[in-house]
Amino acid sequence: MIWDNKSMAHDGGQDSHFLEQPAARAGRIKHSVDADGLMERALRRARRRAFSDCSFLEPLRRLLQACEEEAYLSAFGRYALKLDITRSLTNLLRFDAAEDENPNILDRSIARPVFIMGLPRSGTTFLHTLLAQDNANAVPRAWQLMYPYPRRRRFLRADLRRAQVDFHLRLFRLMSPEVNALHPLSADTPQECSDITAQVFQSLRFDATYRIPSYQRWIATHDHAAAYRFHRRFLKHLDAQAPGRRWVLKCPDHVFALDAIRRIYPDADFVFVHRDPASVLASVVKLNEVLRRPFARVVDRKEIGEQVGDYWTDGASRMVAAASGDAGDILHLHYKDIVSAPMTAVSQLYERCGLELTPDARARMRTWLARMPRSEGGQNRYRLADFGLDAEMLRVRFARYMEAFGVQPELRAEERYPLQASHAL
């Protein structure tokens, strides 16, 4: 056997009855994506006998079951899901092989990482990309997260990972043209950590692409420690390839795993970014719709609005709770301040996190800011009502969050700042 029930139920075995049955249930669904078959295929291709850690199997099977039974997958959605899982399994086996060759990888220290989080579409991507201009900061790039190691080929020595990822992204933009205005991506774009934890199938990012409420309910109550242990392992592999820098990481979903992150990274620094939830959710619901359309036969806007509203009401409450017990490791920044005086925000972050803002880093950041396209205004306007949401009701739901962090309502849901909407993510 490649894996057994003991390894699958490593967290105590309470769900072992679940683990033994999804394959049988999925078998009754035509064209199902089979976890066992994909794992066996990945092992054959990698010429390995087993995965070093099978703790990902339960999350994978829950994800697949939710996709089969709830996601209304299109033909492309089913193909993309299979491709995504195969790539992740291949990466896991590549890590195993690298650790066999160099066990010292796991001894690397990821010291004092900086985690940027908060409501999505609130300036976290802009801030993360600005910080990436400092060569002393390490940020995970899109191409690194998709392919952390180059393919092993006997005759072709060129590293084609960037070109391969750019090709995938261009293809997706052809299928979903609206996505570029909402969230432009390239192979070198600093990417969110949800793409790391997705590779052990314990990520909140799957909900952006698939309608999977049962998986989301499960992961909302699941301990995130295993996912962030893998997160640290992943960073060690990247760090071994380009050492000597401090990791700066970003993902809005970190707010749901703050306890686990503090356990895995006890010396981490945290940055919370705040913005008017009515402006935030107007953009989030539209992005979710655009991301889901290529993968699903049916997309329900009102359901997306309800899910996103509930999800981030919970997220905002978690930020309030975290700040009330703040031991001094959280820096609070506001969207309006970041976009109006970005270098002031950077200086505050560097001072709080013990980073050195060198003249070279400052100059590189200023150059990037000067070259960044300016907004022409109004190109992204989203109707909350299309998703069953109302700005004033959202502000009532988020009143505790807005009061706790001094968040002011924006004049309009599409209030314009001197940045492209895409850079305000």
PyMOL commands that set and color helices and strands:
alter all, ss='L'
color gray80, all
select helices_A, chain A and resi 5-8+16-19+22-27+35-46+57-70+75-101+103-107+124-131+142-146+161-175+179-182+194-200+206-209+213-220+225-241+252-264+277-295+301-324+335-340+342-353+359-371+384-387+391-397+399-405+421-424
alter helices_A, ss='H'
color red, helices_A
select strands_A, chain A and resi 114-118+137-138+246-250+269-274+330-334
alter strands_A, ss='S'
color yellow, strands_A
deselect
rebuild
show_as cartoon
